Every structure is written in structure tokens, then in C-alpha cells.
Amino acid sequence: MHLVGLKGQMRRLYDPGQYEFLKPLAATNGFITWAAIALAISQLLFFFNFLWSLKGGAPAGTNPWAAESLEWSAPEHEEMAA
């Protein structure tokens, strides 16, 4: 979008094709539109997965990645939150 602006396209245009000098940017504008749609779909998939996991996902164990580093070898203390 920045490069399209550098080439002279104004913001908030209903039809950039009405200007002759903007017609070569039609393919770039199409790509930007499809990229925005793909980004929106991926965000919807993320939120669906997040809410699905929050509601029905199994809780993680004490060492879900089977790591052997020091922080995973310490026991959990629930009374520290009080």
C-alpha cells in the first residue's frame, strides 16, 4: 500500500481506474485486496482455535514440552498466589 501511495494513488478512492495514471496499479490493488482477505481469514481461524481450546482443550501438564531445563524441574506452588 505504501508503494501504491508513492506512485500517486490517493486514499479513499471509490474507483482508482477513473484516473489514467492509476490504471497500471490495478494488479497491485488486487493483490493487496486478496492479501487483506487472506489475513482476515487467518485471524478468524486463530480466534476460533483459541476459543475452542479455551473451552474444550485439555489442560497442560507440569512439563508439556518434556524440557529438562532448570525452570521445568521446579515443583509448582499454588500457595504463592495467595
PDB file as gemmi writes it, atoms N, CA and C in Angstrom:
CRYST1    1.000    1.000    1.000  90.00  90.00  90.00 P 1                      
ATOM      1  N   MET A   1       0.817  -1.183   0.000  1.00  0.00           N  
ATOM      2  CA  MET A   1       0.000   0.000   0.000  1.00  0.00           C  
ATOM      3  C   MET A   1       0.868   1.256   0.000  1.00  0.00           C  
ATOM      4  N   HIS A   2       1.990   1.165   0.673  1.00  0.00           N  
ATOM      5  CA  HIS A   2       2.884   2.314   0.711  1.00  0.00           C  
ATOM      6  C   HIS A   2       3.421   2.627  -0.685  1.00  0.00           C  
ATOM      7  N   LEU A   3       3.817   1.593  -1.402  1.00  0.00           N  
ATOM      8  CA  LEU A   3       4.355   1.804  -2.746  1.00  0.00           C  
ATOM      9  C   LEU A   3       3.300   2.347  -3.698  1.00  0.00           C  
ATOM     10  N   VAL A   4       2.056   1.919  -3.524  1.00  0.00           N  
ATOM     11  CA  VAL A   4       0.979   2.440  -4.359  1.00  0.00           C  
ATOM     12  C   VAL A   4       0.781   3.931  -4.068  1.00  0.00           C  
ATOM     13  N   GLY A   5       0.905   4.296  -2.808  1.00  0.00           N  
ATOM     14  CA  GLY A   5       0.804   5.705  -2.451  1.00  0.00           C  
ATOM     15  C   GLY A   5       1.952   6.523  -3.002  1.00  0.00           C  
ATOM     16  N   LEU A   6       3.133   5.931  -3.019  1.00  0.00           N  
ATOM     17  CA  LEU A   6       4.274   6.645  -3.592  1.00  0.00           C  
ATOM     18  C   LEU A   6       4.110   6.873  -5.095  1.00  0.00           C  
ATOM     19  N   LYS A   7       3.353   5.998  -5.740  1.00  0.00           N  
ATOM     20  CA  LYS A   7       3.124   6.154  -7.180  1.00  0.00           C  
ATOM     21  C   LYS A   7       1.985   7.113  -7.489  1.00  0.00           C  
ATOM     22  N   GLY A   8       1.372   7.693  -6.441  1.00  0.00           N  
ATOM     23  CA  GLY A   8       0.404   8.759  -6.666  1.00  0.00           C  
ATOM     24  C   GLY A   8      -1.036   8.439  -6.368  1.00  0.00           C  
ATOM     25  N   GLN A   9      -1.339   7.216  -5.915  1.00  0.00           N  
ATOM     26  CA  GLN A   9      -2.743   6.906  -5.632  1.00  0.00           C  
ATOM     27  C   GLN A   9      -3.190   7.587  -4.352  1.00  0.00           C  
ATOM     28  N   MET A  10      -4.310   8.291  -4.449  1.00  0.00           N  
ATOM     29  CA  MET A  10      -4.858   8.961  -3.284  1.00  0.00           C  
ATOM     30  C   MET A  10      -5.577   7.948  -2.399  1.00  0.00           C  
ATOM     31  N   ARG A  11      -5.787   8.329  -1.147  1.00  0.00           N  
ATOM     32  CA  ARG A  11      -6.506   7.460  -0.230  1.00  0.00           C  
ATOM     33  C   ARG A  11      -8.004   7.622  -0.429  1.00  0.00           C  
ATOM     34  N   ARG A  12      -8.741   6.580  -0.058  1.00  0.00           N  
ATOM     35  CA  ARG A  12     -10.205   6.587  -0.062  1.00  0.00           C  
ATOM     36  C   ARG A  12     -10.804   6.883  -1.441  1.00  0.00           C  
ATOM     37  N   LEU A  13     -10.308   6.192  -2.436  1.00  0.00           N  
ATOM     38  CA  LEU A  13     -10.860   6.318  -3.779  1.00  0.00           C  
ATOM     39  C   LEU A  13     -11.871   5.204  -4.003  1.00  0.00           C  
ATOM     40  N   TYR A  14     -13.013   5.543  -4.545  1.00  0.00           N  
ATOM     41  CA  TYR A  14     -14.008   4.519  -4.863  1.00  0.00           C  
ATOM     42  C   TYR A  14     -13.553   3.697  -6.058  1.00  0.00           C  
ATOM     43  N   ASP A  15     -13.090   4.368  -7.075  1.00  0.00           N  
ATOM     44  CA  ASP A  15     -12.656   3.696  -8.302  1.00  0.00           C  
ATOM     45  C   ASP A  15     -11.341   4.305  -8.779  1.00  0.00           C  
ATOM     46  N   PRO A  16     -10.208   3.680  -8.425  1.00  0.00           N  
ATOM     47  CA  PRO A  16      -8.942   4.237  -8.887  1.00  0.00           C  
ATOM     48  C   PRO A  16      -8.779   4.170 -10.402  1.00  0.00           C  
ATOM     49  N   GLY A  17      -9.585   3.374 -11.079  1.00  0.00           N  
ATOM     50  CA  GLY A  17      -9.495   3.266 -12.528  1.00  0.00           C  
ATOM     51  C   GLY A  17      -9.999   4.494 -13.255  1.00  0.00           C  
ATOM     52  N   GLN A  18     -10.609   5.426 -12.544  1.00  0.00           N  
ATOM     53  CA  GLN A  18     -11.101   6.635 -13.207  1.00  0.00           C  
ATOM     54  C   GLN A  18      -9.955   7.570 -13.602  1.00  0.00           C  
ATOM     55  N   TYR A  19      -8.795   7.358 -13.012  1.00  0.00           N  
ATOM     56  CA  TYR A  19      -7.619   8.154 -13.370  1.00  0.00           C  
ATOM     57  C   TYR A  19      -6.697   7.303 -14.231  1.00  0.00           C  
ATOM     58  N   GLU A  20      -6.292   7.856 -15.340  1.00  0.00           N  
ATOM     59  CA  GLU A  20      -5.485   7.100 -16.303  1.00  0.00           C  
ATOM     60  C   GLU A  20      -4.143   6.677 -15.719  1.00  0.00           C  
ATOM     61  N   PHE A  21      -3.513   7.534 -14.912  1.00  0.00           N  
ATOM     62  CA  PHE A  21      -2.183   7.213 -14.391  1.00  0.00           C  
ATOM     63  C   PHE A  21      -2.232   6.147 -13.293  1.00  0.00           C  
ATOM     64  N   LEU A  22      -3.420   5.819 -12.774  1.00  0.00           N  
ATOM     65  CA  LEU A  22      -3.547   4.783 -11.743  1.00  0.00           C  
ATOM     66  C   LEU A  22      -3.935   3.418 -12.312  1.00  0.00           C  
ATOM     67  N   LYS A  23      -4.283   3.351 -13.574  1.00  0.00           N  
ATOM     68  CA  LYS A  23      -4.699   2.071 -14.167  1.00  0.00           C  
ATOM     69  C   LYS A  23      -3.614   1.002 -14.127  1.00  0.00           C  
ATOM     70  N   PRO A  24      -2.321   1.338 -14.261  1.00  0.00           N  
ATOM     71  CA  PRO A  24      -1.301   0.278 -14.152  1.00  0.00           C  
ATOM     72  C   PRO A  24      -1.190  -0.316 -12.744  1.00  0.00           C  
ATOM     73  N   LEU A  25      -1.772   0.329 -11.738  1.00  0.00           N  
ATOM     74  CA  LEU A  25      -1.689  -0.177 -10.371  1.00  0.00           C  
ATOM     75  C   LEU A  25      -2.839  -1.117 -10.014  1.00  0.00           C  
ATOM     76  N   ALA A  26      -3.689  -1.441 -10.987  1.00  0.00           N  
ATOM     77  CA  ALA A  26      -4.852  -2.280 -10.711  1.00  0.00           C  
ATOM     78  C   ALA A  26      -4.436  -3.665 -10.196  1.00  0.00           C  
ATOM     79  N   ALA A  27      -3.402  -4.250 -10.776  1.00  0.00           N  
ATOM     80  CA  ALA A  27      -2.956  -5.573 -10.323  1.00  0.00           C  
ATOM     81  C   ALA A  27      -2.423  -5.516  -8.893  1.00  0.00           C  
ATOM     82  N   THR A  28      -1.712  -4.451  -8.563  1.00  0.00           N  
ATOM     83  CA  THR A  28      -1.200  -4.297  -7.199  1.00  0.00           C  
ATOM     84  C   THR A  28      -2.345  -4.112  -6.215  1.00  0.00           C  
ATOM     85  N   ASN A  29      -3.353  -3.328  -6.602  1.00  0.00           N  
ATOM     86  CA  ASN A  29      -4.513  -3.152  -5.734  1.00  0.00           C  
ATOM     87  C   ASN A  29      -5.276  -4.461  -5.544  1.00  0.00           C  
ATOM     88  N   GLY A  30      -5.353  -5.258  -6.583  1.00  0.00           N  
ATOM     89  CA  GLY A  30      -5.995  -6.570  -6.462  1.00  0.00           C  
ATOM     90  C   GLY A  30      -5.239  -7.484  -5.518  1.00  0.00           C  
ATOM     91  N   PHE A  31      -3.918  -7.477  -5.631  1.00  0.00           N  
ATOM     92  CA  PHE A  31      -3.108  -8.286  -4.727  1.00  0.00           C  
ATOM     93  C   PHE A  31      -3.284  -7.838  -3.281  1.00  0.00           C  
ATOM     94  N   ILE A  32      -3.311  -6.531  -3.055  1.00  0.00           N  
ATOM     95  CA  ILE A  32      -3.497  -6.003  -1.703  1.00  0.00           C  
ATOM     96  C   ILE A  32      -4.845  -6.440  -1.142  1.00  0.00           C  
ATOM     97  N   THR A  33      -5.871  -6.407  -1.978  1.00  0.00           N  
ATOM     98  CA  THR A  33      -7.209  -6.828  -1.532  1.00  0.00           C  
ATOM     99  C   THR A  33      -7.216  -8.292  -1.137  1.00  0.00           C  
ATOM    100  N   TRP A  34      -6.661  -9.165  -1.980  1.00  0.00           N  
ATOM    101  CA  TRP A  34      -6.653 -10.597  -1.670  1.00  0.00           C  
ATOM    102  C   TRP A  34      -5.769 -10.912  -0.462  1.00  0.00           C  
ATOM    103  N   ALA A  35      -4.684 -10.167  -0.303  1.00  0.00           N  
ATOM    104  CA  ALA A  35      -3.833 -10.365   0.873  1.00  0.00           C  
ATOM    105  C   ALA A  35      -4.571  -9.964   2.146  1.00  0.00           C  
ATOM    106  N   ALA A  36      -5.353  -8.900   2.094  1.00  0.00           N  
ATOM    107  CA  ALA A  36      -6.137  -8.477   3.263  1.00  0.00           C  
ATOM    108  C   ALA A  36      -7.211  -9.502   3.597  1.00  0.00           C  
ATOM    109  N   ILE A  37      -7.832 -10.069   2.585  1.00  0.00           N  
ATOM    110  CA  ILE A  37      -8.845 -11.107   2.816  1.00  0.00           C  
ATOM    111  C   ILE A  37      -8.200 -12.343   3.432  1.00  0.00           C  
ATOM    112  N   ALA A  38      -7.040 -12.762   2.924  1.00  0.00           N  
ATOM    113  CA  ALA A  38      -6.340 -13.922   3.491  1.00  0.00           C  
ATOM    114  C   ALA A  38      -5.925 -13.660   4.934  1.00  0.00           C  
ATOM    115  N   LEU A  39      -5.484 -12.452   5.228  1.00  0.00           N  
ATOM    116  CA  LEU A  39      -5.108 -12.100   6.596  1.00  0.00           C  
ATOM    117  C   LEU A  39      -6.320 -12.161   7.518  1.00  0.00           C  
ATOM    118  N   ALA A  40      -7.457 -11.659   7.064  1.00  0.00           N  
ATOM    119  CA  ALA A  40      -8.675 -11.697   7.880  1.00  0.00           C  
ATOM    120  C   ALA A  40      -9.112 -13.139   8.145  1.00  0.00           C  
ATOM    121  N   ILE A  41      -9.036 -13.988   7.144  1.00  0.00           N  
ATOM    122  CA  ILE A  41      -9.410 -15.398   7.320  1.00  0.00           C  
ATOM    123  C   ILE A  41      -8.472 -16.084   8.297  1.00  0.00           C  
ATOM    124  N   SER A  42      -7.182 -15.802   8.203  1.00  0.00           N  
ATOM    125  CA  SER A  42      -6.240 -16.432   9.138  1.00  0.00           C  
ATOM    126  C   SER A  42      -6.484 -15.951  10.566  1.00  0.00           C  
ATOM    127  N   GLN A  43      -6.861 -14.706  10.738  1.00  0.00           N  
ATOM    128  CA  GLN A  43      -7.185 -14.207  12.072  1.00  0.00           C  
ATOM    129  C   GLN A  43      -8.442 -14.872  12.618  1.00  0.00           C  
ATOM    130  N   LEU A  44      -9.442 -15.077  11.771  1.00  0.00           N  
ATOM    131  CA  LEU A  44     -10.656 -15.769  12.202  1.00  0.00           C  
ATOM    132  C   LEU A  44     -10.342 -17.211  12.616  1.00  0.00           C  
ATOM    133  N   LEU A  45      -9.477 -17.880  11.850  1.00  0.00           N  
ATOM    134  CA  LEU A  45      -9.070 -19.236  12.218  1.00  0.00           C  
ATOM    135  C   LEU A  45      -8.340 -19.252  13.558  1.00  0.00           C  
ATOM    136  N   PHE A  46      -7.490 -18.259  13.798  1.00  0.00           N  
ATOM    137  CA  PHE A  46      -6.780 -18.174  15.063  1.00  0.00           C  
ATOM    138  C   PHE A  46      -7.749 -18.000  16.225  1.00  0.00           C  
ATOM    139  N   PHE A  47      -8.691 -17.057  16.092  1.00  0.00           N  
ATOM    140  CA  PHE A  47      -9.627 -16.820  17.183  1.00  0.00           C  
ATOM    141  C   PHE A  47     -10.536 -18.017  17.422  1.00  0.00           C  
ATOM    142  N   PHE A  48     -10.963 -18.692  16.339  1.00  0.00           N  
ATOM    143  CA  PHE A  48     -11.768 -19.902  16.506  1.00  0.00           C  
ATOM    144  C   PHE A  48     -10.983 -20.961  17.265  1.00  0.00           C  
ATOM    145  N   ASN A  49      -9.725 -21.180  16.887  1.00  0.00           N  
ATOM    146  CA  ASN A  49      -8.894 -22.168  17.557  1.00  0.00           C  
ATOM    147  C   ASN A  49      -8.646 -21.772  19.014  1.00  0.00           C  
ATOM    148  N   PHE A  50      -8.419 -20.496  19.258  1.00  0.00           N  
ATOM    149  CA  PHE A  50      -8.189 -20.019  20.618  1.00  0.00           C  
ATOM    150  C   PHE A  50      -9.406 -20.275  21.505  1.00  0.00           C  
ATOM    151  N   LEU A  51     -10.584 -19.887  21.023  1.00  0.00           N  
ATOM    152  CA  LEU A  51     -11.798 -20.085  21.823  1.00  0.00           C  
ATOM    153  C   LEU A  51     -12.137 -21.566  21.990  1.00  0.00           C  
ATOM    154  N   TRP A  52     -11.916 -22.344  20.938  1.00  0.00           N  
ATOM    155  CA  TRP A  52     -12.163 -23.783  21.008  1.00  0.00           C  
ATOM    156  C   TRP A  52     -11.235 -24.425  22.050  1.00  0.00           C  
ATOM    157  N   SER A  53      -9.972 -24.052  22.048  1.00  0.00           N  
ATOM    158  CA  SER A  53      -9.014 -24.610  23.001  1.00  0.00           C  
ATOM    159  C   SER A  53      -9.295 -24.121  24.414  1.00  0.00           C  
ATOM    160  N   LEU A  54      -9.732 -22.886  24.544  1.00  0.00           N  
ATOM    161  CA  LEU A  54     -10.039 -22.335  25.860  1.00  0.00           C  
ATOM    162  C   LEU A  54     -11.219 -23.059  26.495  1.00  0.00           C  
ATOM    163  N   LYS A  55     -12.214 -23.392  25.683  1.00  0.00           N  
ATOM    164  CA  LYS A  55     -13.411 -24.037  26.205  1.00  0.00           C  
ATOM    165  C   LYS A  55     -13.240 -25.542  26.373  1.00  0.00           C  
ATOM    166  N   GLY A  56     -12.706 -26.202  25.371  1.00  0.00           N  
ATOM    167  CA  GLY A  56     -12.695 -27.661  25.398  1.00  0.00           C  
ATOM    168  C   GLY A  56     -11.327 -28.304  25.385  1.00  0.00           C  
ATOM    169  N   GLY A  57     -10.270 -27.520  25.435  1.00  0.00           N  
ATOM    170  CA  GLY A  57      -8.933 -28.092  25.372  1.00  0.00           C  
ATOM    171  C   GLY A  57      -8.515 -28.722  26.691  1.00  0.00           C  
ATOM    172  N   ALA A  58      -7.673 -29.711  26.606  1.00  0.00           N  
ATOM    173  CA  ALA A  58      -7.161 -30.368  27.811  1.00  0.00           C  
ATOM    174  C   ALA A  58      -6.121 -29.471  28.475  1.00  0.00           C  
ATOM    175  N   PRO A  59      -6.113 -29.388  29.806  1.00  0.00           N  
ATOM    176  CA  PRO A  59      -5.094 -28.569  30.471  1.00  0.00           C  
ATOM    177  C   PRO A  59      -3.700 -29.181  30.282  1.00  0.00           C  
ATOM    178  N   ALA A  60      -2.724 -28.302  30.196  1.00  0.00           N  
ATOM    179  CA  ALA A  60      -1.350 -28.755  30.026  1.00  0.00           C  
ATOM    180  C   ALA A  60      -0.834 -29.349  31.330  1.00  0.00           C  
ATOM    181  N   GLY A  61       0.051 -30.282  31.210  1.00  0.00           N  
ATOM    182  CA  GLY A  61       0.647 -30.898  32.383  1.00  0.00           C  
ATOM    183  C   GLY A  61       1.724 -30.013  32.986  1.00  0.00           C  
ATOM    184  N   THR A  62       2.472 -30.546  33.936  1.00  0.00           N  
ATOM    185  CA  THR A  62       3.507 -29.758  34.603  1.00  0.00           C  
ATOM    186  C   THR A  62       4.700 -29.497  33.703  1.00  0.00           C  
ATOM    187  N   ASN A  63       4.931 -30.355  32.719  1.00  0.00           N  
ATOM    188  CA  ASN A  63       6.041 -30.165  31.776  1.00  0.00           C  
ATOM    189  C   ASN A  63       5.567 -30.561  30.378  1.00  0.00           C  
ATOM    190  N   PRO A  64       4.787 -29.704  29.710  1.00  0.00           N  
ATOM    191  CA  PRO A  64       4.172 -30.110  28.448  1.00  0.00           C  
ATOM    192  C   PRO A  64       5.151 -30.302  27.300  1.00  0.00           C  
ATOM    193  N   TRP A  65       6.335 -29.719  27.345  1.00  0.00           N  
ATOM    194  CA  TRP A  65       7.298 -29.849  26.262  1.00  0.00           C  
ATOM    195  C   TRP A  65       8.395 -30.869  26.569  1.00  0.00           C  
ATOM    196  N   ALA A  66       8.306 -31.543  27.702  1.00  0.00           N  
ATOM    197  CA  ALA A  66       9.304 -32.523  28.130  1.00  0.00           C  
ATOM    198  C   ALA A  66      10.694 -31.906  28.156  1.00  0.00           C  
ATOM    199  N   ALA A  67      10.762 -30.666  28.633  1.00  0.00           N  
ATOM    200  CA  ALA A  67      12.043 -29.968  28.720  1.00  0.00           C  
ATOM    201  C   ALA A  67      12.787 -30.410  29.974  1.00  0.00           C  
ATOM    202  N   GLU A  68      14.099 -30.396  29.912  1.00  0.00           N  
ATOM    203  CA  GLU A  68      14.904 -30.817  31.047  1.00  0.00           C  
ATOM    204  C   GLU A  68      15.681 -29.650  31.651  1.00  0.00           C  
ATOM    205  N   SER A  69      15.282 -28.417  31.344  1.00  0.00           N  
ATOM    206  CA  SER A  69      15.985 -27.263  31.892  1.00  0.00           C  
ATOM    207  C   SER A  69      15.530 -26.993  33.326  1.00  0.00           C  
ATOM    208  N   LEU A  70      16.205 -26.082  33.990  1.00  0.00           N  
ATOM    209  CA  LEU A  70      16.022 -25.858  35.411  1.00  0.00           C  
ATOM    210  C   LEU A  70      14.616 -25.378  35.767  1.00  0.00           C  
ATOM    211  N   GLU A  71      14.039 -24.479  34.969  1.00  0.00           N  
ATOM    212  CA  GLU A  71      12.726 -23.949  35.350  1.00  0.00           C  
ATOM    213  C   GLU A  71      11.623 -24.997  35.307  1.00  0.00           C  
ATOM    214  N   TRP A  72      11.800 -26.041  34.496  1.00  0.00           N  
ATOM    215  CA  TRP A  72      10.781 -27.090  34.437  1.00  0.00           C  
ATOM    216  C   TRP A  72      10.990 -28.147  35.513  1.00  0.00           C  
ATOM    217  N   SER A  73      12.127 -28.150  36.176  1.00  0.00           N  
ATOM    218  CA  SER A  73      12.362 -29.138  37.230  1.00  0.00           C  
ATOM    219  C   SER A  73      11.845 -28.659  38.581  1.00  0.00           C  
ATOM    220  N   ALA A  74      11.485 -27.373  38.702  1.00  0.00           N  
ATOM    221  CA  ALA A  74      10.969 -26.850  39.974  1.00  0.00           C  
ATOM    222  C   ALA A  74       9.519 -27.274  40.159  1.00  0.00           C  
ATOM    223  N   PRO A  75       9.127 -27.637  41.377  1.00  0.00           N  
ATOM    224  CA  PRO A  75       7.722 -28.019  41.606  1.00  0.00           C  
ATOM    225  C   PRO A  75       6.821 -26.794  41.560  1.00  0.00           C  
ATOM    226  N   GLU A  76       5.536 -27.034  41.274  1.00  0.00           N  
ATOM    227  CA  GLU A  76       4.562 -25.943  41.263  1.00  0.00           C  
ATOM    228  C   GLU A  76       4.108 -25.636  42.676  1.00  0.00           C  
ATOM    229  N   HIS A  77       3.933 -24.371  42.977  1.00  0.00           N  
ATOM    230  CA  HIS A  77       3.441 -23.947  44.286  1.00  0.00           C  
ATOM    231  C   HIS A  77       2.208 -23.097  44.088  1.00  0.00           C  
ATOM    232  N   GLU A  78       1.048 -23.609  44.475  1.00  0.00           N  
ATOM    233  CA  GLU A  78      -0.174 -22.876  44.332  1.00  0.00           C  
ATOM    234  C   GLU A  78      -0.363 -21.821  45.408  1.00  0.00           C  
ATOM    235  N   GLU A  79       0.275 -22.002  46.564  1.00  0.00           N  
ATOM    236  CA  GLU A  79       0.085 -21.053  47.658  1.00  0.00           C  
ATOM    237  C   GLU A  79       0.822 -19.732  47.444  1.00  0.00           C  
ATOM    238  N   MET A  80       1.700 -19.657  46.426  1.00  0.00           N  
ATOM    239  CA  MET A  80       2.427 -18.414  46.169  1.00  0.00           C  
ATOM    240  C   MET A  80       1.500 -17.328  45.650  1.00  0.00           C  
ATOM    241  N   ALA A  81       0.386 -17.692  45.042  1.00  0.00           N  
ATOM    242  CA  ALA A  81      -0.535 -16.701  44.510  1.00  0.00           C  
ATOM    243  C   ALA A  81      -1.336 -16.018  45.606  1.00  0.00           C  
ATOM    244  N   ALA A  82      -1.430 -16.628  46.769  1.00  0.00           N  
ATOM    245  CA  ALA A  82      -2.242 -16.046  47.847  1.00  0.00           C  
ATOM    246  C   ALA A  82      -1.556 -14.918  48.556  1.00  0.00           C  
TER     247      ALA A  82                                                      
END                                                                             
